[in-house]
Amino acid sequence: MYETLEITREGGVATLWMNRPDVHNAFNEQLIAELTVACRALDADDSVRVVVLAGRGKSFSAGADLNWMRRAADASVEENLHDARKLAGMLRTLAEMQKPTIARVHGAALGGGMGLASACDICIASEGAVFATSEVKFGIIPSAISPYVIRAIGSRQAHRYFQTAERISAARAADLGLAHEAVPADQLDATVQGVVTALLQGGPRSQAAAKDLIRAVADRPVSDEVVEDTARRIATLRATPEAKEGLAAFLDKRPAAWVPAKQ
């Protein structure tokens, strides 16, 4: 079904592998289009609880494919706008998935690769991973990825890294808030699995509601409108079957219905 992606499944976890290892999983039109389609399909699949985004080969993603960039340099403004909208749409699709998303980052996560890591809910990086918003070195800007990178590291840090294009180590990425953890390479998969296990304990509808809550509340002052909105959100959720099951499971000292059975 996909030429630039591979999807593996284990239980309720789908791992979305970018599969262009010969070019370090760099973006081109096809990878952008296939990521968009795959994210939508996985988000609509009730059997999927968690989506892990990863890269085959030596890197997570090295950003834009050089051949794609060469074509863009010769294209018209309208043609470039069309491509930019596709990239921006893919990142938004990933960022707004209802399912929890984890970026499993190793090797290079440059330009758009850093954007992908930022667009995921959670980022776990190998200690050898390297991030950068490298666009200014090519005379462009990290425009499509900027909402997600700024959300992750803040505008103050973005002022530095958007202009310097400095390489950011995994440890520094963790300090900045871009990566939630930076771990030894041989512990990367185990750490991702630990986060997956924790996510599978939560109710899927409440997790989707939690993501929507963050989007509604983040960076807003505590106003009457925000207080009322948050009150209505919890009141609405308390009446759902999922919330009733969660409370019943807690009182009965048993796993909730959505928790996978132990193997």
C-alpha positions in Angstrom: 0.0 0.0 0.0 2.9 2.4 0.8 6.2 2.8 -1.0 7.9 5.1 1.5 6.4 3.7 4.7 6.1 0.4 6.6 3.5 -0.1 9.3 4.0 -2.8 11.9 1.4 -3.7 14.6 1.6 -5.4 18.0 -1.5 -5.4 20.0 -2.9 -1.9 20.0 0.3 -0.3 19.0 1.1 0.7 15.4 4.6 1.7 14.5 4.8 3.9 11.5 8.3 3.5 10.0 9.6 6.0 7.5 11.3 3.7 5.0 13.7 5.7 2.8 16.9 4.7 4.6 19.1 5.4 1.6 18.3 9.1 2.0 18.0 9.1 5.8 14.2 9.2 5.5 14.2 12.7 3.9 10.9 14.2 2.8 9.7 14.2 -0.8 6.2 14.6 -2.2 5.4 10.9 -1.8 6.5 10.6 1.8 4.5 13.6 2.7 1.4 12.3 1.0 1.8 8.8 2.4 2.4 10.0 6.0 -0.8 12.1 5.7 -2.9 9.1 4.5 -1.4 6.7 7.0 -2.0 9.0 10.0 -5.6 9.5 9.0 -6.1 5.8 8.6 -4.5 4.9 11.9 -6.5 7.6 13.7 -9.7 6.1 12.3 -8.8 2.5 13.3 -10.4 1.6 16.6 -7.9 -1.3 17.1 -5.0 1.2 17.3 -4.4 2.7 20.7 -0.9 4.2 20.3 1.1 5.3 17.2 4.9 5.3 17.3 6.7 7.2 14.5 10.2 5.9 13.7 12.7 5.8 10.9 14.4 2.8 9.3 18.2 2.9 8.8 20.6 5.3 10.4 18.3 8.3 11.0 14.9 9.3 12.1 14.6 11.9 9.3 17.1 14.3 7.8 14.5 16.7 6.6 13.8 17.7 3.0 15.1 15.5 0.1 17.7 17.4 -1.8 16.2 16.5 -5.2 12.8 17.8 -3.9 14.5 21.1 -2.8 16.2 21.4 -6.2 12.9 21.1 -8.0 11.4 23.7 -5.5 14.1 26.2 -6.4 13.1 26.1 -10.0 9.3 26.1 -9.3 7.0 29.1 -9.3 5.6 30.6 -6.1 2.3 29.0 -6.7 3.9 25.6 -7.2 5.9 26.1 -4.0 2.8 27.2 -2.1 1.1 23.9 -3.2 4.0 21.8 -1.8 4.2 23.9 1.4 0.5 23.4 2.0 0.9 19.6 1.7 3.8 19.6 4.2 1.9 21.8 6.6 -1.2 19.7 6.3 0.8 16.5 7.0 2.3 18.0 10.2 -1.1 19.2 11.4 -2.6 15.8 10.7 0.0 14.2 12.8 -0.2 16.8 15.6 -4.0 16.6 15.8 -4.4 12.8 15.9 -6.7 11.7 18.6 -4.4 8.7 19.4 -1.3 9.2 21.6 1.8 9.6 19.4 5.4 8.9 20.2 8.5 9.9 18.2 11.2 7.3 18.5 14.2 9.4 17.4 17.7 8.1 16.6 20.4 9.6 14.4 19.5 12.8 12.5 16.2 14.7 13.1 16.9 17.7 11.0 14.6 20.4 9.6 11.3 18.6 8.9 12.5 15.7 11.0 12.7 17.9 14.0 9.2 19.1 13.0 7.9 15.6 13.1 9.4 14.9 16.5 7.9 18.2 17.8 4.5 17.4 16.3 4.3 14.1 18.2 2.9 14.1 21.7 5.9 12.5 23.2 9.5 12.3 22.0 12.0 9.7 23.2 15.5 10.2 21.8 18.6 8.0 21.6 21.6 9.8 23.2 23.2 9.9 19.8 20.3 11.7 18.2 20.9 15.1 16.7 18.3 17.8 16.1 18.4 21.1 14.2 16.3 23.7 12.5 18.8 23.9 9.7 16.7 25.8 7.1 18.5 29.1 7.2 21.7 27.4 5.9 19.7 26.9 2.7 18.3 30.4 2.6 14.9 29.4 3.8 13.0 29.3 7.1 11.5 26.5 9.3 8.0 27.8 8.5 5.7 24.7 8.3 7.3 23.1 11.4 7.4 26.3 13.4 4.1 25.9 15.3 5.2 22.6 16.7 8.8 23.4 17.4 7.9 26.7 19.1 5.3 24.8 21.1 8.0 22.3 22.2 10.9 24.7 23.0 9.3 28.1 23.4 9.8 31.3 21.4 12.9 32.4 23.3 14.9 29.3 22.3 13.4 29.4 18.8 15.0 32.8 18.4 18.4 31.2 18.8 18.0 27.9 16.9 15.9 29.2 14.0 18.7 31.7 13.2 21.9 29.8 14.1 20.8 26.4 12.8 23.1 24.9 15.4 23.0 21.1 16.0 21.2 20.2 19.2 22.3 17.1 21.1 19.8 14.7 22.5 20.7 15.9 26.1 20.2 19.5 25.1 16.9 18.6 23.4 15.8 17.1 26.7 16.8 20.3 28.5 14.8 22.4 26.0 11.7 20.2 26.4 11.9 19.0 22.8 12.7 15.4 23.9 11.0 14.0 27.0 13.9 11.6 27.6 17.4 11.0 26.1 18.5 7.5 26.7 21.3 5.2 25.6 20.8 3.6 22.2 20.4 0.1 23.6 17.6 1.4 25.9 15.6 3.3 23.3 13.1 0.6 22.5 12.6 -0.4 26.1 12.0 3.2 27.1 9.4 3.7 24.3 7.8 0.4 25.3 7.6 1.7 28.9 5.7 4.8 27.7 3.5 2.7 25.5 2.6 0.5 28.5 1.7 3.6 30.6 -0.5 4.9 27.7 -2.4 1.7 27.4 -3.6 2.0 31.0 -5.5 5.2 30.1 -9.0 5.4 28.5 -8.7 6.1 24.8 -11.5 8.6 24.7 -10.2 10.4 27.8 -6.7 10.6 26.2 -8.2 12.2 23.1 -10.1 14.6 25.3 -6.9 15.4 27.2 -5.1 16.3 24.0 -8.0 18.6 23.0 -8.0 20.1 26.5 -4.3 21.1 26.1 -5.0 22.8 22.8 -7.9 24.7 24.4 -6.1 25.8 27.5 -2.4 26.2 26.6 -1.0 29.8 26.6 -4.4 31.3 27.6 -5.0 33.4 30.7 -7.2 31.9 33.4 -10.4 33.7 32.4 -14.1 33.1 33.2 -14.4 31.5 29.8 -11.5 29.1 30.3 -12.8 28.1 33.8 -16.3 27.5 32.4 -14.9 25.5 29.5 -12.8 23.2 31.7 -15.8 22.7 34.1 -18.0 21.7 31.2 -15.4 19.3 29.8 -15.0 17.3 33.0 -18.8 17.3 33.6 -19.4 16.0 30.1 -16.8 13.2 30.4 -18.0 12.0 33.8 -21.2 10.9 32.2 -19.6 8.8 29.5 -19.4 5.0 29.6 -15.7 5.1 29.6 -15.6 7.2 32.8 -18.1 5.0 34.5 -16.1 1.9 33.6 -12.9 3.6 34.8 -14.4 4.4 38.2 -16.0 0.9 38.5 -12.7 -0.7 37.7 -10.9 1.3 40.4 -13.5 0.5 43.0 -13.5 -3.1 42.1 -9.7 -3.2 42.1 -9.5 -4.7 38.6 -8.1 -3.4 35.3 -10.4 -1.3 33.2 -11.9 -2.9 30.1 -9.5 -1.0 27.8 -6.3 -2.3 29.5 -4.7 -5.1 27.5 -4.6 -8.5 29.2 -1.1 -9.4 30.4 0.7 -11.8 28.2 
